């Protein structure tokens, strides 16, 4: 009786009422208010089809992808307090994270979370395909989703370089050498040798797409800074924007798909 | 037995086997999608996996911390593929009986409150994911190798695991195809799917019978060309990107004889018994013509077939041709793989002068 009484008393206080403007969600009016009145929950519709809340239908993969993205943002920001993106400090800062932080698992959370996000993104796409959810009226949102998938891979790829160990620079070297082979835009790609005016070479290893990506001809310190900015600022901003579009369109296109 | 599995795992043999298994799975998805099949499959797969892991050579590769996500991915893809076949089999059975898909029953169409139905599911999923991540983070340290050393390249130098399918394609294509053009085609092709597939059926429920072309096409690309190639790139490629069986020790001195021959060399030297012509376009004329025929002549030819006509009637010329071109680009990979294995064919068009090798 005391606990119940206390909970009711808390609900009566001015502080509580100023935060939650509705009563406990045990009737229809309050259940609507709790979702519509909360900035975090208002992404949801107030009511939705039963098939749309079943785990067997959605696998929860889209929602998990978003949650892992948030977890990566938080753990990533924490890592940024310790990490300096220079050839001199980067590797040592990672070592310090491992050796000097008691019970530190932030880097582990961040790295395994990144892998998990790649997996959940792929499986989300797999599920959306299996249920034919890309069909009208959701064609555009499927396209947004594909771009988000590519950006997820790029986020993971740019983050791969930051520990500045052997694994990092050689994996990025393998990847960046592909850019060298871009038709017309990479100096080792088809058509690049045609882009020549007399003796003047238009596409060379000093200005092609690989150079733009790495800010150099090999994976060095400028590449580290470039990948750091891409990883921590640029791509997350684009992803955040597109996630907003993606969620908005899920709602506007009729919510979770169901038979017409 | 281990020798046999090492022998079978070579892509030359395992790729056709995977293709046949894929065909059987899609063709008999109602059998594969039954619960009985799942239990039998688990009874086979679990002991096999344990036996595989018991091998010291395979175990070393398996427990590389960066390979853990692939194992998680494989388990999830395996189960969820079965699960969606299962759901599709049930729905297709119901549709045949005129009942409509499970998702469309009045009971499932009923609207429920977001609070508590969805919010609590999400809360549970968040807690489960968080605990999973924390346990994973405690059990496995994030890998860290020696400090970066630009003068010494590890062997094999592997890309992150999710790009290993692309890296595996480098065996068969030059980087401009494997690393730029084909990935670009994958992205464009994925975005194009809803605009090509105008079949109104199968929107919002699991089905295979009602959209066979979409299902076969997508699943082949996803399961066979993407997931399978990642498995090969991760577990079966060792130093110098040479093939190693799952039970084989990664011996850095393993030598593999490779005599790959260009189509133009076949043509001029072997068949016509003359010297290679000076002009590079004359030299490569056969490959150029074949490639052009593949991309330009083949689509209209398929359009004239009974099946092609039927599809054009449904989706129109434009969509049909885009579909066929994307399909041909996707199939160029398995075609090149088979040509390499059967004839040791290196390039169909070899124009190193222009960096244009196909």
Interface residues (C-beta under 8 A of the other chain):
Chain A: X25 X28 X31 X34 X35 X41 X44 X45 X46 X47 X48 X49 X50 X51 X52 X53 X54 X55 X56 X57 X59 X60 X63 X64 X67 X68 X71 X87 X91 X94 X95 X98 X105 X107 X108 X109 X110 X111 X112 X113 X115 X116 X118 X119 X122 X123 X125 X126 X127 X129 X130 X131 X132 X133 X134 X135 X136 X138 X139 X142 X143 X146 X147 X150 X153 X156 X157 X160 X163 X164 X165 X166 X167 X168 X169 X170 X171 X173 X174 X175 X177 X178 X179 X180 X181 X182 X183 X186 X188 X189 X190 X191 X192 X193 X194 X218 X219 X220 X257 X258 X259 X260
Chain B: X66 X68 X69 X72 X73 X76 X77 X80 X83 X84 X87 X88 X100 X101 X102 X103 X104 X107 X108 X109 X110 X111 X112 X113 X114 X115 X116 X117 X118 X119 X121 X122 X125 X126 X129 X130 X133 X134 X136 X137 X138 X140 X141 X142 X143 X144 X145 X146 X147 X148 X149 X150 X152 X153 X154 X157 X158 X159 X160 X161 X162 X163 X166 X167 X174 X175 X176 X178 X179 X180 X181 X187 X190 X191 X193 X194 X195 X197 X199 X200 X201 X202 X203 X204 X205 X206 X207 X211 X214 X218 X222 X351 X353 X354 X355 X356
